[in-house]
């Protein structure tokens, strides 16, 4: 009899434990689902009025890709735009486009962020007197045109320094320049562009992945520090977007165009300080976390397969370039 009672108690305990576990995961997934609906669906209906942050938005890397798309979308939503990039010709082209389409004021600042500390005094001088409500730290670069081992980067001494200056130093120094006036006014928005490549270690993208996890940690810590003072710091972690960096890959249900991504990502402002930018990228992030976790990405087998794939892609690209050259001849 005593043994039967013990089995009964143990069975009841297991049932309680199983029910509690099931309830925990049900509540967890329900909360995550609600957050996803709120951030990526309701935000399309009730959008934050970005003009409340201030008159001007500053966008780095503003002449192509996601940066250009953010600048245009911010102008469409009623802000004046400061465009910062290294090509004066491209800056003027984007500036003219914004002024003619949306009748917003623009200013252009030519700066090459790969040069390091030397560019920031001139940027600071040209930003004086502007009520800057939004800063988009978008400028960034990879160290090679495709997947490569760390030591296979062309001209590694120069390239590594350029990547760190562009991807890390630019975010910290531009934030240092603009954050004080936002704190003084008690409102402002910093948008820092990280990447899905920073969500887990990414062999063959080693330095790029490392710089992007820096952006993620810097952004989330800065948000915790300055949210009580009225400043929002949003970290955006896109997956694949069709830009020059991704060789203008064809847009499809998994790959967003830059303009579509910028529109969706700006909708999430006020709803989330850490976002994939759009629902398709959020779902891809979840899938990768489940089916391609960090330990698998770092396994020798996986790294070898990625390296082999990269070599095959390089050969295909070189073959296509040779064919095009022959046709031109």
C-alpha positions as CSV (number, residue, x, y, z in Angstrom):
1,X,0.0,0.0,0.0
2,X,2.8,2.4,1.0
3,X,4.5,1.8,-2.4
4,X,1.3,2.5,-4.3
5,X,0.8,5.8,-2.4
6,X,4.4,6.8,-3.2
7,X,3.8,6.0,-6.9
8,X,0.6,8.0,-6.8
9,X,2.4,11.0,-5.2
10,X,5.3,10.8,-7.7
11,X,2.8,10.6,-10.6
12,X,0.9,13.6,-9.4
13,X,4.2,15.5,-9.1
14,X,5.2,14.6,-12.6
15,X,1.8,15.7,-13.9
16,X,2.1,19.0,-12.0
17,X,5.6,19.6,-13.3
18,X,4.6,18.8,-16.9
19,X,1.6,21.0,-16.7
20,X,3.6,23.9,-15.2
21,X,6.2,23.5,-18.0
22,X,3.6,23.4,-20.7
23,X,1.9,26.5,-19.2
24,X,5.3,28.3,-19.0
25,X,6.0,27.7,-22.7
26,X,2.5,28.5,-23.7
27,X,2.7,31.9,-22.0
28,X,6.2,32.5,-23.3
29,X,5.2,31.8,-26.9
30,X,2.0,33.8,-26.5
31,X,3.9,36.8,-25.3
32,X,6.4,36.5,-28.1
33,X,3.6,36.2,-30.7
34,X,1.9,39.3,-29.2
35,X,5.2,41.2,-29.3
36,X,5.7,40.2,-33.0
37,X,2.1,41.3,-33.9
38,X,2.6,44.6,-32.1
39,X,6.0,45.4,-33.5
40,X,5.6,44.2,-37.1
41,X,1.9,44.5,-37.8
42,X,0.2,47.1,-35.5
43,X,3.1,49.4,-36.2
44,X,2.0,49.5,-39.9
45,X,-1.3,51.0,-38.8
46,X,-0.3,53.3,-35.9
47,X,3.0,54.8,-36.7
48,X,5.1,57.1,-34.5
49,X,5.2,60.7,-35.7
50,X,9.0,61.0,-36.2
51,X,8.8,64.8,-36.4
52,X,8.3,64.8,-32.6
53,X,11.9,64.1,-32.1
54,X,13.2,67.2,-33.9
55,X,13.5,69.0,-37.2
56,X,16.6,67.3,-38.7
57,X,17.6,63.7,-39.3
58,X,21.3,62.8,-39.9
59,X,22.0,59.7,-41.9
60,X,25.5,58.3,-42.4
61,X,26.3,56.2,-45.5
62,X,23.4,58.0,-47.1
63,X,24.1,57.7,-50.8
64,X,23.3,54.0,-51.4
65,X,21.5,51.0,-50.0
66,X,19.8,51.1,-46.6
67,X,21.2,54.5,-45.8
68,X,19.8,56.2,-48.9
69,X,16.4,54.4,-48.3
70,X,16.3,55.7,-44.7
71,X,17.1,59.2,-45.8
72,X,14.4,59.2,-48.4
73,X,11.8,57.6,-46.1
74,X,12.6,60.1,-43.3
75,X,12.1,63.0,-45.8
76,X,8.8,61.5,-46.9
77,X,7.7,61.5,-43.3
78,X,8.5,65.2,-42.9
79,X,12.0,65.6,-41.7
80,X,14.9,67.7,-43.1
81,X,17.9,65.6,-43.9
82,X,21.7,65.8,-43.4
83,X,23.4,63.4,-45.7
84,X,26.9,62.2,-44.9
85,X,28.9,60.0,-47.2
86,X,32.3,60.1,-49.1
87,X,31.1,60.9,-52.6
88,X,30.2,64.5,-53.2
89,X,28.6,63.7,-56.6
90,X,26.3,61.0,-55.0
91,X,25.5,63.2,-52.1
92,X,24.3,65.9,-54.4
93,X,22.3,63.4,-56.4
94,X,20.4,62.1,-53.4
95,X,20.0,65.7,-52.0
96,X,18.4,66.9,-55.3
97,X,16.1,63.9,-55.3
98,X,14.8,64.5,-51.8
99,X,14.4,68.3,-52.3
100,X,12.5,67.8,-55.6
101,X,10.2,64.9,-54.4
102,X,9.5,66.0,-50.8
103,X,10.3,69.7,-50.6
104,X,12.5,69.1,-47.5
105,X,15.7,70.9,-46.7
106,X,18.9,69.0,-47.1
107,X,22.5,69.5,-46.2
108,X,25.4,67.4,-47.4
109,X,28.7,66.6,-45.6
110,X,31.4,64.8,-47.4
111,X,33.3,62.5,-45.1
112,X,35.2,59.1,-45.4
113,X,34.6,57.3,-42.2
114,X,37.4,54.8,-43.0
115,X,39.9,57.6,-42.3
116,X,39.3,57.4,-38.5
117,X,39.3,60.3,-35.9
118,X,40.3,63.0,-38.4
119,X,36.8,63.4,-39.9
120,X,34.8,64.2,-36.8
121,X,35.8,67.8,-36.1
122,X,34.7,68.9,-39.5
123,X,31.4,67.0,-39.2
124,X,30.8,68.6,-35.8
125,X,31.3,72.1,-37.2
126,X,28.9,71.5,-40.0
127,X,26.2,70.2,-37.7
128,X,26.3,73.2,-35.3
129,X,23.0,75.0,-34.9
130,X,20.8,72.2,-36.2
131,X,18.0,70.7,-34.0
132,X,18.9,67.1,-34.7
133,X,16.1,64.8,-33.6
134,X,17.2,61.6,-35.3
135,X,20.6,60.1,-36.0
136,X,20.9,57.0,-38.3
137,X,24.3,55.3,-37.8
138,X,24.1,53.3,-41.0
139,X,27.5,53.5,-42.6
140,X,29.3,50.2,-42.6
141,X,31.4,47.9,-44.8
142,X,32.6,44.3,-45.1
143,X,36.3,43.5,-45.5
144,X,35.9,41.5,-48.7
145,X,33.4,41.1,-51.5
146,X,32.5,37.6,-50.3
147,X,33.1,35.0,-47.6
148,X,36.8,34.6,-46.9
149,X,39.1,33.5,-44.1
150,X,40.5,36.3,-41.9
151,X,44.0,36.2,-43.3
152,X,42.8,36.1,-47.0
153,X,41.5,39.7,-46.9
154,X,43.3,41.7,-49.6
155,X,45.7,44.2,-48.1
156,X,44.7,43.1,-44.5
157,X,46.6,45.8,-42.6
158,X,44.8,48.6,-44.2
159,X,41.4,46.9,-44.7
160,X,41.0,45.7,-41.1
161,X,41.6,49.3,-39.8
162,X,39.2,50.7,-42.3
163,X,36.5,48.2,-41.3
164,X,36.9,49.0,-37.6
165,X,36.9,52.8,-38.2
166,X,33.8,52.5,-40.4
167,X,31.7,50.0,-38.4
168,X,32.7,50.8,-34.8
169,X,34.3,54.2,-34.5
170,X,31.7,55.9,-36.6
171,X,28.8,54.7,-34.4
172,X,30.5,55.7,-31.1
173,X,31.8,59.1,-32.3
174,X,28.6,60.2,-34.1
175,X,26.7,59.3,-31.0
176,X,29.1,61.3,-28.9
177,X,28.6,64.3,-31.2
178,X,24.8,64.3,-31.3
179,X,23.6,62.7,-28.1
180,X,24.3,65.7,-25.8
181,X,21.8,68.0,-27.5
182,X,19.2,65.3,-27.4
183,X,19.7,64.8,-23.7
184,X,19.5,68.6,-23.2
185,X,16.1,68.7,-25.0
186,X,14.9,65.5,-23.3
187,X,14.1,63.8,-26.6
188,X,15.8,62.1,-29.5
189,X,16.2,58.9,-31.5
190,X,19.5,57.1,-32.4
191,X,19.1,54.3,-34.9
192,X,22.2,52.0,-35.1
193,X,22.4,49.5,-37.9
194,X,23.7,46.2,-36.7
195,X,23.2,42.9,-38.6
196,X,21.9,39.4,-38.3
197,X,25.6,38.5,-38.8
198,X,26.1,39.8,-35.3
199,X,23.5,37.6,-33.7
200,X,25.8,34.5,-33.6
201,X,29.5,34.1,-34.4
202,X,29.9,34.0,-38.2
203,X,33.1,32.3,-39.5
204,X,34.2,33.6,-42.9
205,X,32.7,36.9,-41.9
206,X,34.8,37.1,-38.7
207,X,35.6,40.8,-38.5
208,X,32.3,42.0,-39.9
209,X,30.4,39.8,-37.4
210,X,32.5,41.0,-34.5
211,X,31.9,44.7,-35.4
212,X,28.2,44.1,-35.6
213,X,27.9,42.5,-32.2
214,X,29.7,45.5,-30.9
215,X,27.0,47.7,-32.4
216,X,24.3,45.6,-30.8
217,X,25.8,45.7,-27.3
218,X,26.7,49.4,-27.5
219,X,23.1,50.2,-28.7
220,X,21.3,48.2,-26.0
221,X,23.5,49.5,-23.2
222,X,23.1,53.1,-24.4
223,X,19.4,52.7,-24.6
224,X,19.3,51.5,-21.0
225,X,21.4,54.5,-19.9
226,X,19.5,57.3,-21.8
227,X,15.9,56.1,-22.1
228,X,15.1,57.7,-18.7
229,X,16.4,61.0,-20.2
230,X,14.0,60.8,-23.1
231,X,16.4,59.4,-25.8
232,X,15.6,56.2,-27.6
233,X,18.4,54.1,-29.0
234,X,17.1,51.5,-31.5
235,X,19.3,48.7,-32.7
236,X,18.3,47.3,-36.1
237,X,19.5,43.8,-37.1
238,X,18.6,43.2,-40.8
239,X,19.0,39.9,-42.6
240,X,19.4,40.0,-46.4
241,X,18.6,43.3,-48.1
242,X,19.3,43.9,-51.8
243,X,22.1,46.4,-51.7
244,X,25.6,46.8,-53.2
245,X,27.0,45.0,-50.2
246,X,24.9,41.9,-51.0
247,X,25.7,42.3,-54.8
248,X,22.2,43.6,-55.4
249,X,20.7,40.1,-54.9
250,X,17.3,39.7,-56.4
251,X,14.4,40.7,-54.2
252,X,12.2,37.8,-53.1
253,X,9.9,36.9,-50.2
254,X,13.1,36.4,-48.0
255,X,15.1,39.3,-49.4
256,X,13.8,42.9,-48.9
257,X,14.5,45.9,-51.1
258,X,16.2,48.7,-49.3
259,X,13.2,51.0,-49.6
260,X,10.8,48.4,-48.3
261,X,13.0,47.5,-45.4
262,X,13.5,51.2,-44.4
263,X,9.8,51.8,-44.4
264,X,9.1,48.7,-42.3
265,X,12.0,49.3,-39.9
266,X,11.0,52.9,-39.3
267,X,7.5,51.7,-38.5
268,X,8.9,49.8,-35.5
269,X,10.2,53.0,-33.9
270,X,8.3,53.5,-30.6
271,X,7.4,49.8,-30.5
272,X,10.8,48.2,-30.0
273,X,14.4,49.3,-29.2
274,X,15.8,46.0,-30.7
275,X,14.3,44.8,-34.0
276,X,15.0,42.8,-37.1
277,X,13.3,45.6,-39.0
278,X,10.6,43.5,-40.7
279,X,8.5,40.4,-40.0
280,X,10.2,38.3,-42.6
281,X,13.7,38.9,-41.1
282,X,12.3,38.3,-37.6
283,X,11.0,34.9,-38.7
284,X,14.3,34.1,-40.4
285,X,16.1,35.0,-37.2
286,X,14.0,32.6,-35.2
287,X,14.4,29.8,-37.8
288,X,18.2,30.2,-37.8
289,X,18.4,30.3,-34.1
290,X,16.6,26.9,-33.9
291,X,18.0,25.1,-36.9
292,X,21.5,26.7,-37.2
293,X,22.7,27.5,-33.7
294,X,26.1,28.9,-32.8
295,X,27.7,25.6,-32.0
296,X,26.8,24.3,-35.4
297,X,28.1,27.4,-37.2
298,X,31.4,27.1,-35.4
299,X,31.8,23.4,-36.1
300,X,34.8,22.4,-38.4
301,X,32.4,20.6,-40.7
302,X,30.2,23.6,-41.2
303,X,33.1,26.0,-41.6
304,X,34.7,23.7,-44.2
305,X,31.4,23.5,-46.2
306,X,31.0,27.3,-46.1
307,X,34.6,27.7,-47.3
308,X,34.1,25.3,-50.1
309,X,30.8,27.1,-51.1
310,X,32.7,30.4,-51.1
311,X,35.4,29.1,-53.4
312,X,32.8,27.7,-55.8
313,X,31.0,31.1,-55.9
314,X,34.3,32.9,-56.5
315,X,35.1,30.6,-59.4
316,X,31.6,31.2,-60.9
317,X,31.9,35.0,-60.6
318,X,35.3,35.0,-62.2
319,X,34.1,32.8,-65.0
320,X,31.1,35.1,-65.6
321,X,33.4,38.2,-65.6
322,X,35.7,36.5,-68.1
323,X,32.8,35.7,-70.4
324,X,31.6,39.3,-70.2
325,X,35.1,40.5,-71.0
326,X,35.3,38.2,-74.1
327,X,31.9,39.5,-75.3
328,X,33.1,43.1,-75.0
329,X,36.2,42.3,-77.0
